[in-house]
Amino acid sequence: MPNDRVPASRNTNIALSLMGELVAALRVNDADAFKCWMSGGVQDLGEPAVEELLRDWLDPFLMVEAQDRLIGWHLGVSL
């Protein structure tokens, strides 16, 4: 039986790793780690890709309070 799986692209692997690290930073309420991973993600993937990742994949997994903190951290505001 042939293997029909297509290997994930480099950007897909980076995005999945980034999402895991962002969630981990949110869970421990570590704004510095979150900002660091956001910066690295923007450098590796570009800002539009990171914004799409946050909007489409990360937001649905967060409670309203965590979404507010995420927006605050991105804007540099402590909530």
SULJO-V706716 format. One record per residue. RES is the residue in three letters. D_FIRST is the distance of its C-alpha to the first C-alpha in Angstrom with 1 decimal. Layout:
res=RES d_first=D_FIRST
res=RES d_first=D_FIRST
//
This chain:
res=MET d_first=0.0
res=PRO d_first=3.8
res=ASN d_first=6.6
res=ASP d_first=9.0
res=ARG d_first=11.8
res=VAL d_first=15.0
res=PRO d_first=17.3
res=ALA d_first=20.5
res=SER d_first=23.6
res=ARG d_first=26.5
res=ASN d_first=28.6
res=THR d_first=26.2
res=ASN d_first=26.1
res=ILE d_first=29.9
res=ALA d_first=30.3
res=LEU d_first=28.3
res=SER d_first=30.3
res=LEU d_first=33.5
res=MET d_first=33.0
res=GLY d_first=32.6
res=GLU d_first=35.7
res=LEU d_first=37.7
res=VAL d_first=37.0
res=ALA d_first=37.9
res=ALA d_first=41.2
res=LEU d_first=42.0
res=ARG d_first=41.5
res=VAL d_first=44.1
res=ASN d_first=46.3
res=ASP d_first=46.2
res=ALA d_first=47.4
res=ASP d_first=47.6
res=ALA d_first=44.0
res=PHE d_first=42.9
res=LYS d_first=45.0
res=CYS d_first=43.7
res=TRP d_first=40.0
res=MET d_first=41.0
res=SER d_first=42.8
res=GLY d_first=39.9
res=GLY d_first=37.5
res=VAL d_first=39.8
res=GLN d_first=40.1
res=ASP d_first=36.4
res=LEU d_first=35.3
res=GLY d_first=38.6
res=GLU d_first=40.7
res=PRO d_first=39.2
res=ALA d_first=35.7
res=VAL d_first=37.2
res=GLU d_first=39.3
res=GLU d_first=36.3
res=LEU d_first=34.4
res=LEU d_first=37.4
res=ARG d_first=38.1
res=ASP d_first=34.7
res=TRP d_first=32.9
res=LEU d_first=35.6
res=ASP d_first=38.4
res=PRO d_first=36.6
res=PHE d_first=36.0
res=LEU d_first=39.6
res=MET d_first=42.6
res=VAL d_first=45.5
res=GLU d_first=47.4
res=ALA d_first=44.6
res=GLN d_first=44.3
res=ASP d_first=48.0
res=ARG d_first=47.8
res=LEU d_first=45.0
res=ILE d_first=47.1
res=GLY d_first=50.2
res=TRP d_first=48.5
res=HIS d_first=47.3
res=LEU d_first=50.9
res=GLY d_first=52.4
res=VAL d_first=54.1
res=SER d_first=54.1
res=LEU d_first=53.7
//
